[in-house]
Amino acid sequence: MIPYGRQDINGEDIEAVVRVLRSDYLTQGPEIEGFEKETSLFCGAPHAIAVNSATSALHMACAALGVGQGDLVWTSPNSFTASANCARYCGADVGFVDIGDDLNMDPSDLAARLTRARAAGRLPKVVIPVDFAGRSCRMGEIRALAEEYGFAIVEDASHAIGGTLGGAPVGGHGLADITVFSFHPVKIITSGEGGMAVTHNAELAQRMRLFRTHGITRDPAQMTSEPDGPWYYQQIELGFNYRITDLQAALGRSQLRRINAFVERRREVRYAYDTALSKSDLGLPPPDEGCRSALHLYPVRVPACLAGGRDAVFARLREAGLGVNVHYIPIHTQPYYQALGFRWGDFPKSESYYREAISLPMYAAITPEQLGTVIETVLTAVAPR
Ligand SMILES: *Cc1c(COP(=O)(O)O)cnc(C)c1O
């Protein structure tokens, strides 16, 4: 089976993890700070907080922004459910903004919903645009709306580390208050499980650090009284244990050294697909506009009239040994969200996209032979029959 995504692990990655295994610290050691510093430098954001998943990072970001009971958080239905769940963890209500032709949150739908929300007296506190497939959202327009309506932006860049927007790295362009990355093995770089939040805001960074470790501080400046002694710590808020291990951070650091090569290889794969599949009737992913996608996914659209439609084509590809997948089942259609009042039909563009989407294999470690096999298999599966 050729999967839709997978990690690329080399000898240096393995040695980096083994070095930690032989060291004094399996967790809470020097690798975590190293991973944070290097990611911070890479993406040009002064503060980076590493955690055990992007899901934790999204929760931590919402908590740092003060999201709580009675608040409203909006995201895109075309995402993994974690983009919405983070608001629910904080007790907030979730809303969605439909996608545009770039498959990301549509700033005009956002603007229309904000107008109605202001009239209804219930504006979102936080909006979470998702850089679908690694392609940046129209962040400038979303930032302008944030200034007008007073919400904060958490950019879910789980797909997008290594990409750029307007020439600036994702995470460093300064249009989001907090940017979140995922290091799950199918993402651009991996730490096994892992995530990171980056920000330009020192206060948000400090709150996120507290939240990552139980709400505990060892910094006397943050304490309510003089420390009892050198052993002393204080829990000043309620946090979680969201720490990443040094084993994972060492892997993430080692992977970060190759991130540009990974993204470059993904761009070669996209070029091969674009060239070969433009001869077919498949809908190809939107081209980059003003950004450089990190290309986490290569999602094609199968129109209902083509070769029996998406479901038939999907079945043929799986039978032929391609581990294709579908991104995403619109979040609002999940039973958990339907129980909160959402329905099929609420976000029609995300829903029609879902009905046509197939993610083809897209990862740096794909071999030229595998790439050839995928192209041939896909062209056969969508050929007139
Ligand atoms: C993968 C992913 C997440 C969750 O990442 P984890 O590191 O697995 O928790 C969140 N949002 C999006 C858009 C993702 O693709």
PDBQT file of the ligand as one rigid body, heavy atoms in Angstrom, charges set to zero:
ROOT
HETATM    1  C1  LIG A 401      -3.276  16.976  12.523  1.00  0.00    +0.000 C 
HETATM    2  C2  LIG A 401      -4.124  18.154  12.792  1.00  0.00    +0.000 A 
HETATM    3  C3  LIG A 401      -4.439  18.582  14.078  1.00  0.00    +0.000 A 
HETATM    4  C4  LIG A 401      -4.098  17.787  15.303  1.00  0.00    +0.000 C 
HETATM    5  O1  LIG A 401      -2.762  17.494  15.365  1.00  0.00    +0.000 OA
HETATM    6  P1  LIG A 401      -2.227  16.487  16.486  1.00  0.00    +0.000 P 
HETATM    7  O2  LIG A 401      -0.778  16.832  16.560  1.00  0.00    +0.000 OA
HETATM    8  O3  LIG A 401      -2.468  15.124  15.926  1.00  0.00    +0.000 OA
HETATM    9  O4  LIG A 401      -2.961  16.725  17.719  1.00  0.00    +0.000 OA
HETATM   10  C5  LIG A 401      -5.150  19.750  14.236  1.00  0.00    +0.000 A 
HETATM   11  N1  LIG A 401      -5.563  20.453  13.186  1.00  0.00    +0.000 NA
HETATM   12  C6  LIG A 401      -5.308  20.063  11.919  1.00  0.00    +0.000 A 
HETATM   13  C7  LIG A 401      -5.776  20.906  10.789  1.00  0.00    +0.000 C 
HETATM   14  C8  LIG A 401      -4.588  18.889  11.689  1.00  0.00    +0.000 A 
HETATM   15  O5  LIG A 401      -4.365  18.474  10.448  1.00  0.00    +0.000 OA
ENDROOT
TORSDOF 0
